[in-house]
Amino acid sequence: MHKNLKKMISYYKPYRRAFAADLFFAVTASAIALILPLIARYITSTVIYMEQEEALLRILQLGCLMAGLVGASCYCNYFISNYGHVMSARIEYDMRAEVFDHFQKLSFAFYDNQKVGALMSRITTDLFDITELMHHGPENIVISVIKIAGAFLIMLFISPALTAAAFALVPVMFAYAYFFNGKMKRAFRKNREKIAEINSQIEDNLSGIRVVKSFANEAIEREKFQKGNGGFLEAKKNSYRYMGGYHAGLSSFSLLITVVVLVAGAVFISWDVIAVTDLITFLLYINVLTEPIKTLIDFTEQFQNGYTGFERFVEILSIAPDIADTKDAKELARADGAIDFENVSFRYEENSEKVLSHICLHVDAGEYVALVGSSGAGKSTLCSLIPRFYDVTGGAVKIDGHDVRALKQKSLRNQIGIVQQDVYLFAGTVLENIRYGKPDATREEVMEAAKNANAHDFILSLPDGYDTDIGQRGVKLSGGQKQRLSIARVFLKNPPILIFDEATSALDNESEKVVQESLEKLAKNRTTFVIAHRLTTIQNAARILVLTEEGIEEEGSHAQLLAQNGVYAKLYHMHDEPRT
């Protein structure tokens, strides 16, 4: 906990002046709250017994003083509420940027086991609660301590006996709050887990809304959501039960303190121990006293809420990227594109089965290699090792003789272009999506890349041409159009190494033909790996590798592999009968 608090405090460093000002105005507002009842006591005990004219003048002077103090208090509270919140928003900005940057560093292996909705919860709900704690926490502590300590000393000076009566219930009040806070902490953590689950469920549903509607399964999705929503409701009910007991108890204690002071004060007045003005002053200080006690105890609730979020925040930041640049990692200049798999083995998780086992393969620079095999044979996995999306479990993958683990990831991935079956286009325009391949590209360069990808003509037919908004994930485009935009993106990147991961398998015959032409144009003079589902698309490849669970089982041209009448021939006759 000490380590986490130390890290939390470090986020104040860039804003220490604003933080100091926030605390200064919090102290000033607290001091004013303590002074006002003293002025009231002075008026009721001294001023009202002066001569009429002198009393009137003094009351007007004190009235102006109190009005000035109220004005000062108003500005203090304005500063705390305005600039204090701006400071917390800036801290939230810094923390969100830090966790987002960390998300960018984590590898595919991390995202394989995570839900997007749960991660979204970490950078929205959690961060808001954390920064609310970081803003209000310190000032609430300062205000509460000053008011409680100040009220105690002033009340002690006025009447030790009445002070003892007023503070008699305070330890019991704190013990009561401590008990309920323990219950609330566990309830709040449960709430966070449940809301993260719901966020994941909503994100999953909305992302797949077309599938939901195509199967008319809205009722099933509603039932799934209701189950998760019901779990969250139960968790909320549990936390509100404890919260209800907490707040009801504290309100009762505040009233009880007033009752105790009234009863004790009446007894002391009847015994001539204190004056009536002292009791009036005490009653004014009861509010000054009980309000910060409630604030201080409420802070424990806020602390549990915010600190629980911070623990989750730190938990994410503490996940070290399993793929990171070594200290002596080298830049990879423009690669020739020769690739070697040297006795490569791979498994996704430590105790899982191997996906690849002792793969040995050499690919010359500029060579076109097709990978075929049954689903699950490891074709995509093998290609994912080249840009180092995953690290090999055994052996090494080398580009131009350099182990990819000894290269800087950015320079390595800048040499590789990937066209996948499932094209991901970002919300925005056609131009912005193609330019993703080279962020500083000119409009002319983008258009040239589109022409090379056979995309220019259809782009011009769109309502706003290159400035047409294509919607979330390019929903306004056909599969073939999206694929050609992804190819244009890679043309613009202009890498020496290409990976086509079943890039045409989801397209109709006409779209496949156009996209295939674009792919062949792109592959010219580049080292190219083609993962093929439809074997007819790679019949002209000079080198076809047949991957099975045993490794690379067959190798050769289309004709040679058919002649062998082995795995490839079986796959070909099974999947690539002429389509009508």
C-alpha positions, 0 to 999 in steps of 0.5 A: 500500500505504501508503494501505491500511495507513493506513486499516487502522490508522484502525480501531483509533482507537475502541479505542485503550485496549483496543489499548494494553492488549493490547500492554502485556500482550503486552510483559509476557508476553514479558518474563516469558518472557525472565526465567525462563531467567535465573532457571534459570541463576542456580539452576544456576550459583550457588544449587546451590553454596550451603549446603544450608539457604540453597540450599533457602530460596533455591530455594523463594523463586525457585520462588514467584517463578517460579510468580508469574511464570507466573500473571502470564503466564497472565493476560497470555495470557488478556487477549490471547486474550479482550479482544484477540479482543473488540476484533477482533470490534468492529473486524469489526463496524464494518467489516462495518457500513461495507461493508454501508452502502456496498452500500446506496448502490450503484446498480442498475448495480453489482448488474447486474454482480455475484454475490451470493455473491461479495459475501457473501464480502467481508463474511464470509470476508474480514473475519474474516481481516482482523480476525484480522490486526488483532488478532494482527498487532501483538501478534505483532510486539511479542512477536517483536521483544521476545523476539528482541532480548531473547534476543539481548542476554542470549545476547550477554552470556553468550557472544558466540561461542555467540550467533554460532553460534545466529544464524548460520542466522537470516538464511538462515531469513528468506530461505527464508521470504521466498521461500515467502511470495511464492508463498503470497501469489499462492496465497492470492489465487487461493483467495479468488477461487475461494471467492467463485466457489463462494459465488456458485454455491451461492447461485445454486443454492439460490435457484433450487432449485425450478427445478432440481428442476422440471427434474430437473437436479440432476445438471447442477447437481452437475456445475457445482458439482464443476467450481467445487469442483475449481478451488478444490481445485486452488488449495488444493493449490497453496497447501498445497504452498507452505505445506508447504515453508514450515512444514517448512523453518522446523521444520528450521531451528529444529532445526538451530539447536539442533544448531548450539548443542549442537555449538558449546557442546560444543566451547566447553566442551571449550576451557573457553570457557563453563561447562555452565550457560551451555550449559543457559541457551542451550538454554532460550533457543533455544526463546524465540528460535525460537518468535518467529522462527516467529511473526514469519515466520508473521505474514507468511503471516497478513499476506498472507492478511489484507491480501489480504482488506483490499485486496478490502475497500478495492476495494469501498469505493472504488467510488463510487456512480454515483448520489448526492445532489448537495451542494445536493440538495433535499428533495421535499415531498409531490409533486403527481405531474406528470412530464416526460421531456425528450429522454431518452436512456439506455444501461446501459453506456458502449459499449452500445447506447441503450435509449431515444432522445430520449423526450419525454413529459408526464404530468399529476398524477393521470393514468393512463398505460399503457406497452405494447410488445415485450420490450426496447423499454425500458418498465421502463427508462423507469419506472426513471428516475423513482425514479432507479434509473439516471441518464439518459444525455441529457436530464432526468426531472422531477417537478413541474418538479424534475430528479430528479437535483437531489432527495435520493434518499430524499425522491424515492423516498418519493413513488413506489410500485412493484408489480413482477411479481417480488414480493420478500418478506422472511423474517418475518411478514405484518405485518413485510412490509406494515409495510416500506412504513411502518416506524412504522405501527401494527397498525391502519394495516397492517390497513387497508392490507391491506383496501384491497389485498383481502388482509385476509381471506386473511391472517386465514385463515393459521395465525397471521394477521398474525403468520404467518411466510411463509418465505424470499421468501414461499414459503408464499404463492401468487403472488396472495397475495404480490402483494396483500401487495406492494400493501398495502405500497404502500397503507401507503406512500401515495405520489402516484406509482405504477409497476405493472411487469407486476404481474399478468402471472404470475397466473392469471385469478382471482388477476389479477381480484382483484389488478387490483381492488386496483391500480385502487383504489390508482391512484385519484387518483395519477399511475400508470404501468402496464407491461402485458404482457396488453393486456386489463388496460389497455383502459380506460386513457385514455392508452396509449403504444406504445414501440418501439426508435424511441421512443413510436411510437403514443399514444391510447386502446385504441379509437383505437389499434386503429383505427390498425391499427398496432403496438398492433393487431398486439400486441393480436391477437398476444397477447390472443386470448380465453383458454380 
